[in-house]
Amino acid sequence: MYIGVDIGGMSIKAGIVSEDGKILTKCAVPTPCNDEDAFCRAMLECIKKAMDEANIGIDEIKSIGVGSPSAVEREEGILLEAENIGYKRIYARDFLQKSLGDIPVFVDNDANCAALGEYYKSKKSPHFIFITLGTGIGGGVILDGKLFLGSNGAAGELGHIVTRAGGRECNCGRRGCWEKYGSMTGLIETATERRDEMKSLGKNDEITGKLIFDLSEKGDDGAKKIVSDWIEEVAIGVVDMINIFQPDEIVIGGAVSAQGDVILLPLIDYAKKHAFCADEIGIPEISMSKIGGDAGIIGAAFLHKNN
Amino acid sequence: MYIGVDIGGMSIKAGIVSEDGKILTKCAVPTPCNDEDAFCRAMLECIKKAMDEANIGIDEIKSIGVGSPSAVEREEGILLEAENIGYKRIYARDFLQKSLGDIPVFVDNDANCAALGEYYKSKKSPHFIFITLGTGIGGGVILDGKLFLGSNGAAGELGHIVTRAGGRECNCGRRGCWEKYGSMTGLIETATERRDEMKSLGKNDEITGKLIFDLSEKGDDGAKKIVSDWIEEVAIGVVDMINIFQPDEIVIGGAVSAQGDVILLPLIDYAKKHAFCADEIGIPEISMSKIGGDAGIIGAAFLHKNN
């Protein structure tokens, strides 16, 4: 049995995960912000709660993995600065070993954990790319069955390739990053710019991703066009990944995975038309995440497999 | 001793390469087009000429590698369709073994061979990217010291990522591919569109890459701006590669490598400003090819190391 911890801006989630990737129990506690001690205590409390509910002791746990929305120091088991939570340096391994005993503790960033989770729930083909469309575009690259980290552990910033040079300003300092167009935030920004095209939008309606998809589904032509243009923005980056990596499999995650075929089918169609020599060599299998929010817990629990 | 064969649209080059990557002798013959038998005979003639000049026999050769401007079937040693030469299927391994005896023969595409050649002449850090700026943008990706080929052998089409969505039409079927802006062809196309900006350009001058660089060096402000804008187009894709791979080293090849620091220094400067978290994690070493046209021969000769 393994423990996976998935740290988010709103809540810390912990799950007890079996050898074959099933979550036996999971718990969540609110994430304390701007207080590293309180954060550590909450993480520990969440883990203990999950163990209590599963009615298992620490001696039955083989390792703990922690996914952080930040960079990490893998060798030392340290979570580095997470701006949206307000911690600067959490000695996760030291703290958890002091609190729970001499158990292996691994850390990685949350996008890599989610990628690993999806990977271990997939067919486990050698080259696998996970792309998550949310506030930004994140992801993880698995090559030959291992997370690809590059020379410095920071590889795989898939959202920060430029698809529209000179375009929208990105937090990373570039202009026209893929995530400024293909993320949910990108969709909302586009829909806000093109608000007048959505004829069934109420004057005071706040534009959200869900609202845009709902209007589109209900037949609002403006919303339909905005959604299909957005899918093309997503597809441009997905085809970039195909041309660079030619992976076996690509999985799309994030809140949008609930939209299923509405997004997936046009995305596959676009890739078949535009990926390099797709007529001759085909395209990778592309699918939507089937485990959604659990990917982070499962991937964190399975970090030991990657180490 | 190894033999490396580099097939180009104009000439077939063959070289005798030592264990440590030195070319002892090299020869070239014109490439016969649209005649597979003549092509094979010319390739063999070129190899024999190189051996004669080096005064060595086939028994001193450990393997032969062939780089083709086309896809290949690595397992069978077959060169697939090369449109610009007009062959469809060259059974290189069978032919060379029949002609020269039972010697290992490896094949790969020319961009991969050039990448390998540059790699074995570099510091051989684990993650290495070679980008060649010519008619298009090609390249090769070396991860953990091996050519990364993806699931189907076709990975690394680095020039066919989109940096300007909706932009210039590319032969690959996409719009706005990096190579439509960052290649030499891209530079010439841009300079042709902006011809009037180059005040010292003669009315009937044909615009070539060399001419643009020459005018820029001589102080033509229009040409200077066109060159610096082009370097930014190159840099956008280079930073994409950094954000995706975080390699240890990037080498830029192709005819432009003769321009040296004129291109390299602003490119490094741009990467330092725009690569993800470059302030904290730095950027990979970026340099210009030092072996230029020989990279293809050396890399082909060293294909055995990758197999």
Interface residues (C-beta under 8 A of the other chain):
Chain A: A71 S125 P126 H127 V141 L143 F148 L149 G150 S151 N152 G153 A154 A155 G156 E157 L158 H160 I161 V162 T163 R164 A165 C172 G173 R174 Y181 E233 I236 V239 D240 N243 I244 F245 Q246 P247 D248 K273 H274 F276 C277 I281 G282 P284
Chain B: A71 S125 P126 H127 V141 L143 F148 L149 G150 S151 N152 G153 A154 A155 G156 E157 L158 H160 I161 V162 T163 R164 A165 C172 G173 R174 Y181 E233 I236 V239 D240 N243 I244 F245 Q246 P247 D248 K273 H274 F276 C277 I281 G282 P284
